[in-house]
Amino acid sequence: MTATLRRGLPRVPGGEPWPPAPAATGDDAGALTGAAPAAVTLTAGAPAATSTTAVATASSVPGDPAPGAGRPRGDIALRRGLPRVPGGEPWPPAGWAPAVEAHDPPPQEPAPEPAAVAADEAPGTADASPTTESDPGGLSPRARRSLGMVAVIAVLGIAAVLGARLIMGLDGVQAFVARYPGAVPPPEGAPVGIPTWLSWTHFFNVFLLAMIVRTGLEVRRQARPEAYWARRSDPRTRISLLAWTHQALDVLWVVNGVTYVVLLFATGQWMRIVPLSWEVVPNAVSTALQYLSLDWPVEDGWAYYNSLQQLSYVVTVFIAAPLAIATGVRMSIFWRAGGRLDRLYPVAVARRIHFPVMLYFVLFVVSHVALVLATGARRNLNHMFAGTQGEGWTGAIVATAALAVVVGAVLAVRPLLIAPVARRFGTVSGR
């Protein structure tokens, strides 16, 4: 038997097949017979190739002479493959290449021994978690920034309180506060007390705002959504499942807000938050000074709001909320105007307005809750959550339960719980 030398494609365009055919050895021993198979060891000819042994029968090669015909012993039949051009002959052409003697690989020098590890670099001798200047105390950069912001806010708050108390000690400021105590008397016929519908819309507003802020922040920093949502009528237009949740909550928030505004004007409660005199401005300044100096103004939230509350409620209900709705619609899946209206109201403008409005709502809620707790927690909570006056604990208990519901809902916003609801309104798919 003979071993075939397998030749492949050329190394350079237009060159000969590789490896090259070796020269004849000159050791011609006549024709092959049906004797026992003979193994021929050959080298591939490439510099980095190793020795290869191949065994094949003479009759398996096209063009092989019949047994008994004379040809050199040890010749290697070339293995033929596909033609180089369509319709051509198989490549390489039929022929034989004599084998070459195998060469043992050169002896390899023993690898050098690895250098000994220095004593001061040996395992267990160095500190596993060294504290560097860029990571003081093991805190992450985000944690350091957060602590820095808290420290700055605390310093500014202390400075504001000290400055307000210093200003309130001046004779002119005391006369100003005496003239504008902080509230404008309500008009005749203004309603007194907190109705049940106001308490419920207030709770839904807090609940939805917390969910909207949470999902909105997640959408801003989400790099790879876990799932997507699309309309059944338009499956190609997809948004992340978290973005759909944010926009669905926006719709509920708008419905709750419209209900609140309609009932506000239908029941006359609008007179409690809408200023009817320009005296509200100096009274609001007086209220702000009293708050900052920690000398709470005299007020009765069951009957009327002070001037600073009125201005903040008007800004929140009639300015901030419409801005949030207008910018949110522009960035949502509900916007399908196209053409000139898109150029008149670019989505980039909506984004630049929408996020600061969200920050305003966060600041409003934080300051509102802080003042509710600081200026008489039980009385204020009874007004809003129990619809009663007095110093009982009913409002505090209801408010605690409401807070637990809000926190639980915020923590439960997960694709596993959102997807079943989202499938009722469209198609939910994975990545």
N, C-alpha and C positions, 0 to 999 in steps of 0.2 A: 504493500500500500504506500501511498505517497501523501504527504501533507501539503495542503494548498496554502499559498501565500495570498492573503486577502489584501487587495489594493483598493484604495478609496479615492476620494476627490483630490485634485491637485492642491498644493499649498499656495500657489500663486495663480492668478487668472491666466489661462492659456498654457499652463505648464503640464508636466507629465503626472499621471496618477501617483499617489503616495501610498506606501513606500516604493522606492525604485526597485526594479527587478535586479536581483544580484547576478553577478557574473557566474559563468559555469565553473564548477570546481575542478573539472578535468578528470574526475574519478568516475569514468563511464564503466559500468559493470554489466552491460548487456540488457536484455529484456527482463521485464518482471514476469514472474510466474505465480502460480497460486500458492506460494509459500506463506509462511506465517507472516502476519502484518509487521511492518517495520516502522518504528516511530522516528520521525525526523524533527530535530530541534532547530529552530531558526530564530533569528533576530528580526525585529520589525524594521530596523534601519534608522529609526528616529533617535536622536541623541538621548532623550529621556525615557525611552521605552524599555521594557524588561523583556527577557527571553520568553518565547511562546512556543508551545508544542501543539501541532495540529496533525490529525490523522484522517485520511480520506481514501476511498477506493478509487482505482484508476478508471473504472467503468462509470463513475458518477460524474465525470467531467465531459462536456460535449467535445467531440473531436479527438477523444482519447484513442490511440491505436489499439487494435485488438491484442489480446494476450499473446505473447510470443513475439510481437513486433519489437524491433530494437529501438530503444531510447535510453538516454543516460539515467543511471540509477540515482535516485534521490532528487530527481527533477520535481518541481512544484507546479501543479496546475493552477493557473490564474483563475480566480473566482470572478465570474462575469455578473454584472448587474444590469440596471436599466440603461437604455440608450441615452446618449447625450443630447440628441436632437429627436424631435418627433418623427417616427417612421424609420429611424436608423437602426444600426446593428447594436446589440448589447455591448456595454462598455465594461472592461477593456476588451480589445480584440482577443480572439482565442489564441492561446500560446502557453508556453511552459517557462518556468523560471527555476533554475537549479537552487537547491538549498545551500545555506551557508552554515558553517559550524557555529555552534552556540558558544558564546563567550560568558564566562562566569562574571558576575558583577564584581567590581573592584571592592576590595575589603574596606569597610567603613571604619573610620577612626572612632574610638570610644568617645561618647559625649562627655564634655567636661563636667566635673562635679559642680553642682550648684554652690554658689558662694554661701558661706555661713551667714545666718541671720545675725545681725548685730544684737547685742544684748538689750539695747534700749528700744529695739523694734520687735522684740520677741512677743508672741501672743500673750496677752494677759498682763503685760507690763505697762502698756499705754492706756490712757484714759479712753474708755469706749465712747463717751459722749462729751467731748470737751466743750466748754463754754467759751464762745468767741465774742468779739466785740460786736459783730453783726447780729448776734442772737443772745442778747442779755437775758439771763434767767430762763432760757429755753422758750421764750414767747415767739410766736410767729409774727411776721410783719403786719398782718391784719390786726392781730390782737394788740400790738403796740400802737397802731394808729387809733384803734378804738379807745384804748386807755388814754391816749393823748387827747382825743376829742372830749372824753368825759372830764378830764382834768381842765381843759380850756373852758368848757361849759360851766363847771363848778366855780372856776375863778371869776368868770364873767358874771355869774349869778350873785356871788358874794359882793362883787364890786357894785352891781346894780342896786342891791339892797342897801349897802352902806351909802351910796350916792343918793338914793331916794330918801333915806332917813335924814341925811344932811340937808337936803333941799326942803323937806317938810318942816324943818326947824326954823326956816326963814319966815319973817313976819308977812311978807307979801304972798308967799305960797299959802300960809295959813288962812289969810283973808280970801284967797282964790278958792280954796277948798270949802270954806264956809259959805261962799256965794254959790258955788256949784258943788253940792254935796256928792254927786255921782249918779243921779237918776232924775229923769223928767217925769212928773206925775202922769199916769196914764189917762187917756181921754175918758169921758163919761160913757158908760155902756160897754167898756172893755170887759171881757170875760175874766173871771177869777178861778184859779185852780187849774189842774192838769187833767184833761179828760182821758178816758181809757184808750181811745184811738191814738192819741198823741204818745202815750206810753208804749203802745205796741209798735207804731212806726219808728219811734226812737230806738227800740230794741232791734228791729230789723235793720235799721240803718247802721247801727254799730256792728251787728253780725256780718252784714254784707260788706261793709267797708274793710273789716279785718280780713275777710276772705279775698277781697279784690286787691288789697295792698300786698298780701302774701303771694298770690298767684302772679301779680304784675311784676314783682321783684324777681320771682323765679323765671318768668319768661325773659326778662332782660339778661339774665346771666346763664340761661340754658344754652349749652353748646350742641348737644345731640339729644333731640326729643326721644322719649321712650316709646311713644305711640303718636299716631296722626289721626286727624279727623277730616272728613270730606263730605260734602253734600252728595246724596245719592244721584241727584241730577247732574252733578259736575264732579265726578270722582278724581279728575286730574288736578283740581285746585285743592291742595291740602294745607292744613295748618296743624301745628302741634296740638296734642290733646290738652296740654296745659293752657295754651292760648285760647282754645275753645272754651275751657272752663272759665277763664278770666272774662271772656266776652259774654258768656251765659250769665255769670254773676252780675255783669254790668247791666244786662237787660232787666234782671230782677231789681237791681238798685234803682234803675230809672222808673220802673213801675211803682216801687215803694215811694220814691220821691214825688212822682206825679200825684199819687194818692194823698200824700201829706200836704202838698200845696193846694189841692182842690179842697180838702177838708179845712185847711188853714183859713181860706177865704170864705168858705161856706159857714163856718161856725164863729167867725169874728176873731179867732185867735191871732190873726195877722197883726192886730193892734198891739200885741205884746212884743213883737219883734221888729216891726217897721217903725222907724222914727218919724214923728210928725212935727218936729221942731228942730231948728238949727242949734238949739241949746244942747242938743245931744253931744255935740263935738266937745265943748269945754267940760261937760260933765264926764265924758269918756276919758279925757286927759286927767281929770281929778281922780276918777276911779283907778286908772293905771298907777298913779302916784301912790294911792293908798294901798293897792295890792303890793307894789314893789317895796314899800316900807313895812310890810307885814302888819299894817294896821287896817284890818278889813273894814270896808265901808258898810254902813247900816243898810240892809236890804231885806226884801221879802219876796223871794222867788215864787211863792204861791200866788201872789197878786200881780207882780210886775217884775221885769228884768231891769238891771241897771244899764246905763248908757253904753258901757263897753260891751256888755253882753248883746245889746241890740245891734250895735255896729258889726260885731263878729258874726252874729246870726244872719244878718242881711247879706254880708259878703259871702258867707258860706252857702246860703240857700239860693241867692239870686245872681251870684257872679261865679264863684268857684264851681258849683255844681253844673251850670250850663256849659262852662268851659271844658270841664271833664267830659261831658256828654259829646260836645261838638268835636273835640279832638279824638275821643275814643271811636266815634263812628267813622272818622276819616281813616283810621288805622285798622278798622275791623273788616270782617268778611262781608259786612252789609253795604260797604261802599262799592257801588258799581256805576258811578257816573261816567267816567272816562272823558277824554277829549279836553275841551276848553276848561271845564270846571276843575279838572285835575291840575291844570297849569295855574289857575287862579288860587287854588287851595292845595299846595303841595303837601305830600305826606311828611316831608322833613319839617315843615312848619308845625304840623300837628304834634310831632314827636317832641319838638323843643318846648312846646307849651304843656303837653300832657304830664310829663314827669314833674316839673315844678308844682303843678296843681296837686299832684299826689303828695308831694312833700308838704304842701300847705295843709292838706287834710290831716296828715300825720301830726303836724305841729298843733293844729287846732284840737285834735282829740287828746293829745298828751296834756296840753295846758288846761283844757276843759275838765278832764278827769282830776288833774291835780288841784284845781280850785274847788271842785265839788267836794273833794275829800278834806281840803284844808279849811274851808269856810263853814263847816258844819256837816259832816258826812251823813249822819243818821237823818237829819232833817231834810237834806237835799235828796237823799236816796228814797225817803218816804214820798217826797213830792213826785219824783219821776217814775219810780217802779211800783209804788203801792197806791198812788193817787190819794194820799192822806197827809195831814199835817201832824206835827208832834215829834217826839223824840223816841218813838218805839223802834223795834228792830225788824219790823216786817219788810221795809224797803231794803235794808241791808241783806236780809236772807234772800229775797227775790233777786237782788242784784248779784249776789254771789253765785246763785244757780245760773243766772244768765251768763255770767263771766265763764263759768265752767262749760257751758254749751258752746260759747264762742271759741274758747281754747281747744276744746275737743274737735270742733269742726275744722279749725286751722290745721291741727295735727293730722287729721284724717284725709286731707287732700292728697290722694294717691291714685295713680292710674288704675289700680285694681278696683277701687270703689267708683271712680269716675266713669270708666269705660262702659259699664252697663247702662248708665243714664245717657251717655253720649250716643250709644247705638240706637236709641229711640229717635234721634234727630238726624242721623247720618250714618256714615260708615267709619268704623274704627279699624285701623290696620297697624301692624308693627313696623319695624324699620325697613 
